[in-house]
């Protein structure tokens, strides 16, 4: 059987279309990954301490709980940890509002997976077209995707715990004692890849009960090295908050400390930037085949019609040639 030029054209068309399908499938399966600019680049281990002692009015106590629920909790996601503590006259296990157990935390990632994802997202934020970072993220993301559906349960549990949080039964405010307890925990956790944050939502009035052990006059800089501290207070005209906040800055020394009044925090979308994976709950990993497969049906129909057309042309040409040979 002798191949004609139309046969080569048909074969070339099939190869060309297959190549185009492959390129289209590959590039559609590897789009640029847009990382929200407001997202953190690292996961966090955060402490949020809420002051419910007598010096806080009922309105300020309710506002403090609302700040945690509306400005911190929504930013906690997969791979993060959040522990909420109640500021009271002493520091102990009874100060924990939620987050003391693994079951009360959001879904966690292994240290290796957390590092891979955080590193890839950080590089993609700088350069969305970096192919190696995109590939790194796509390889790790299947480990993360099933965890998104577990997150609302943890956040709902925290909201319930916050709404039911009561004031401590005894008088006194031992903020520094609580910080000493927190920094001891952070000291043992210093090797993790997570950022460490402390949020103190309090009127900043240190009033330890009579007979309580005296707390240190300055924070342990070694234990809290790298920790980000945020003090959030209800501005009240009867207190000299310039002097109060300056005293707390002196307590924390050279550490990074941010201080906000309630009124400013309420106008902000968050005081803790969103989780590195915020916005990726609906993200899906697609293969080139996922995009090529829908094209095959229409293309097979088109090639079938093309084949029928070419075959018809051959038959017509053969009949014409046969008639020409039969004509004397």
JONOR-V961461 format. One line per field, one symbol per residue. ss: DSSP state (A for helix, B for strand, O for the rest). Layout:
ss->???
This chain:
ss->OOOOAAAAAAAAAAAAAAAAAAAAAAAAAOOOOOOOOOOOOOOBBBBBBBBOOOOOOAAAAAAAAAAAAAAAAAAOOOOOBBBBBBBOOOOOAAABBBOOOAAAOOOOOOAAAAAAAAAAAAAAAAOOOOAAAAAAAAAAAAAAAOOAAAAAAAAAAAAAAAAOOOOOOOOOBOAAAAAAAAAAAAAAOOOOOOBBBBBBBOOOOOBOOOOOOOOOOOOOOOOOOOOBBBBBBOOOOOOOAAAAAAAAAAAAOOOOBBBBBAAAAOOOOOOOOOOOOOOOOOOOOOOAAAAAAAAAAAAAAAAAAAAAAAAAAAAAAAAAAAAAAAOO
